[in-house]
């Protein structure tokens, strides 16, 4: 009797183990199927381009958008409910970040800004820094990206707005995309990757904006660094990066939604976050209300200049000096994303180039 009873117990245990394994397998396959279904439901498209004589560029462009990663964007004002709580918080890390009640914030002082202006202008709005000692606070929010190009193995994205403001290089000297500091800051490279020797293993963009899982979904991109189109200034070696700035030739690419001309193009107009303004981005007050200027990675008329996009969506193909305290340029990030990592991003609707004329 004892042996039969033991055998029955053993068989029951085995059946329970098999049932548990089958249930685990079922829930796993269901989770995979849900992920596959979500990936199939989010079908991303190339930019939709329609002729429109009312636009400066004679075309209207609509991009699919996704949410992916997060970064400090909207400022927390003194009138906001969490402001006093942020002021009293002591747990800020070396980047100026803290998570409070489940929300991530960044604080900064005037000395943290890349550019600070003390002038009044009828053409541009500048961020108002009252003093050197008062912290300003910014809320981390999801990053919105425009889909420039879809592909079987990667989707090319461009940030919908300017996310930060940085000098292209930390010194006013000849540089290329390979050796400039903004590349190292974007990708979190060590000092041997830029000519100034600045270590960005911490205090960089990629670690602030993305989790480890999100970073693994970003493809390594062969970044082609051609000579300047008009002056043949050397573009330097090609690089392999996760994050990069667009080149002069890419900003003329019709398939991305841009016109093949340096004149005003609504598709190239871009606004900025509150945080980018605090870092030094200035916005246009007049016809291109709220739009800002931003860097490209290509050299301009000299080796210490980089091409940039103006607030009217025009191309300054002569470029501006890579280190200047008199003009500020924002950082508009580009990357290639693995479309099969669909659990890392969500669909964010569409944006249209005609919206760039409205604040």
N, C-alpha and C positions, 0 to 999 in steps of 0.2 A: 504493500500500500504506500509506503513512504517513497519508494522509487517512482511509482506511477504519479504520485502527487507532485514530486519534484519535477518530473518531466512535464507535467501540465503547467506548472508555474513557469518553467523555462520557455515553453511554447507561447505562453501568454506574453511573457516579456519580449520575446522575439517579434510577436505580432505587433505589440505596442511600438517597438523600435521601428519596424517597417512602416507602420502607419504614420509615425512622426516624420520619418524620412520622406514619405510620399507627400505629406502636407507641406513640408519645407520646400520640396521640389516644386510643388504646385504654386506656392506663394512666390517663389523666386521667378518661375516662368511667367506668372501673371505680372510681376513687377517689370520684367524685361519686355513683355508684350505691351504694357502700358507705355513704357519709354519709347518703344518702336512706334506705337500709335501716335504719341506726342510728336515724334520727329516727322512722321508722315503728315500730320495735320499742319505743322508749321512749314509751309513751302515758301522759301525765300526767292525773290525774283531780282533780276537785274533792273537798273533804273528804267522807268518808263518815261520816254522823251516824246513830247508833243510840240509841234510848231505853234508859236504864239507871237504874233507881231506886236503885242502890247508889252513884251518883256525886252529888256536891254539886249539880251542874248538871242532874242527871237525864238526862244523855246522855253517850255515849261517842263520841269523835271520832277518826278515823284520817286522817292526811294522807300523801299521797305526798311524797317528799323527793328532792332532788338535791344533788350536790356541785358547787359553783361558786365559784371564787376561793379564796384562802387568807388566813389571818391568824394572828398569834401566839396560841396557845391553851394548850397543856400546858406546865407548868413543868419545866425540867430541874433535877433535884435533885442535891445533892452526891454521892449514891450512884450516879448515872447515869454511864455510860461516857464520855460526851462532855463532862462538866462541866469537867474540868481543861483540855481543849482549848479550850473556850469562854473560860475564865479567861485563858488565855495568848494568845488572839487579839487582834491590834491593829487589824484592818481593819474596825472598826465605822463605819458612816456616820453622818450627822447625825441620822437617825431612830433610831439605836441598832440598826440591822440589819446582818447579815453573812451571807454564804453560805459554809458550811464543809462540805467534802466533799459538795457537791450539795444540802445541806439549809439552809434559811433560818432564821435565829434573830433574836430581838430581846432586847436587854438593857435593864434599867431600874434606876434608883435610887429610893429612897423619895420623893425630891423630885419625881419624875416622876408620881407618883400624883395622881389628882384628889381623893381623900379618904384621910386617914390617921386611924385611930382608936386610942386608947390606953386603951380601957375593957374590962372583963370583963363579959360578959353571959350570962345563962342562956338568952336567947332567940335571940341571933344570933352567928354566927361572923364574925370579922374577920381579915383577912390579917395575918400576923405579920411586921412589919418590925423586925429586930433592931437595925439601926443605919443611919446616913446614907450610909455609904461602900461597902457591899457590893453589888455588882451581882447582880441576879436575872435568870435567863435563861429564855426561852420559845420553844418550837418552833413555827414556822409549820406549820399543818395545813389541809387542805381545809375550807371552810365548808359546813355542812349547812343547807339551806333547806327550809322547809315550803311546799308549794303551797297557797296560799289560794284562788286562782281561776284557772281556765284560760280561754283565749280563742283566737280564730283568729290574732290578731296579737301577743298578749302573754300572759305567765303571771305572775300576781302572787305574789311570794315574801316570806316572813318568816323571818329567821334563827331556826334551831331553838333556839339558846341566846343569852344575852347575850354579846356579843363584846368589849365595852369598857365603860368607866364614865367618864362625863363630866358636868360641870355643864351644864345646859341653856343657860345664859348665863354669861359671865365676870364679870358684875356683877349685883348685886341691884337691878334696876330694871325698869320696864315693858318688855316685849318681845313679839314675835310670832314665829311660825315663820319668817317672811320675814327678820327681823332678828337672830335668835338666833345664837349662835356654834356650836352643835352642828350646825346646818344647813350652815354654811360649812365646818366641819371634815369633815363627812361627804362633801361634794361637792368639796372642794378649791378653794373660792372665795377671791377676793382680799379685802382689807380693806374695800373699798367696798360689800360685800354684807352686812356685819353692823354693828350700831351701835357696837361697840367698836373697829372698824377693825383687827381682827386678820387678818393675811394667812395663809391656809391653802393657798397654792399648793404648799407643801411641808409635811411633817409632818401629812398628812391621812389619812383612812380610805380613800378610793377608790383612791388610787395605791398604798397599801400592800396592799390586798386584791385588786386586779385588774390583769391585764396590759392592754395597749392593745387587744388583740383581744377580751378579755372585756368591757372597758368599752364597746366598740362594739356588743356584744350587749345591753347594758342600754338599755331604751327611756327616752326623755325623758317624764316623767309630769307631767301637769297636777295639781298638789297643791292640793286644795281646802281652804281654811282658814276654816271656819265659826266663828261665835261659840260660846262655851261653851253647852252644852245647858241648863244650869240657871240660869246667872247672866247670860247674854247679854253676857259680856265679849268685846270685839272680837277676832276671830281674825286680822285683818289681810288683806293682799292674797293672792290665790292665787299660787302660784309654779310654775315648771317646773324639776324636779330629776330627776336619775337616782336618787338615794338619798333616803329620807325616813323619818320615824317614822310609825306609825299614828296616826290621829285617834281622838277619843273615840267618834264615831259608827261608825267602822270596827271598833272593838273590841267593839261591840254587834251586829255583823253576823252573823246566823245562817249565811248562806251561806259564811262563812269558818270556821265551826265554833264561834263564840262565842254565848253566850246574851245575850238582850236585857235584861240586868239588871246592877246594879253589885255584886251579891253574889258570893261565892266561885265560881269557875269553873275547873275543872281545865284547860280548853283555854287559859286565859290564864296558867297557872303556867309558870314558866321558870327553869331553872338557868343557871349562867354558867361561862365558861371560867376556868382558873387565872389567865390574864392579866387578865381583867375583875375578878377578886377582888383581884389585886395593885394594880389601878388604883383600888380602893375599894369594889367591890360587896360587900355583906354578905349572908350566906345564913342562912335560917331554920333553927334547930336542932330545933324541936319538930314540930308536926303536919305542916308542909310542908317536910320535911327537904331542905335544899339549895337551895330555891327563893329567888329574889331579886326585888327590885322594879325596875321599868323605866319610862322616860319614854314618854309620848305627846306629840304635838305641839300638842294643843289647850289653850287657856287654861282656868284653873280659876276660883276665886271672885274673883280679882283679876288685874290685868294683869301682875303680877310673879310669878304662879303658873302652873304647867303641870300638867295632869292626869297621873296616874301609875297604874300597876298594882302592887298589893301582892303579897307572896310567896304569899298564899292565892288569888291570881287574882281578888281583888276590885278594884273601881275606886275610887280616891280622887278623886272628881269635884270636890272642893274644890281639889285640887291641892296642890303643895308649891312653896316659893319656888324660883325658877329658879337661884339661887346660894345654896347653903347648905353649911356645913361640918359640919352635925349629922346630916343624913340623906343617904344616897347612892342614886343611881338609875343603873341600867345602860342601855346603848344596844342596842336590838334593831332591827336594820336591816330596812327593807322596800324592795322594788324591783319593777319590771316587766321581765321578760326576754323577748327575742325568741325564740319557740320554734323558729324555723327555724335558729338558730345552734346546732344540737344538738351540734356538735363542741366547743363550749365548756363543756359540762356533762355529767355522768354521773348515772345513776339511783342513789339512795341508799336504796332501800327505803321503809319506812313508819315513822311514829311514832304512838303512840296517847296520848290524853289521860290515861288511867289510869296511864301510866308516870310522870307528873309527881309522884306521891305516893311514889315510890321513889327513893332516892338512888343 
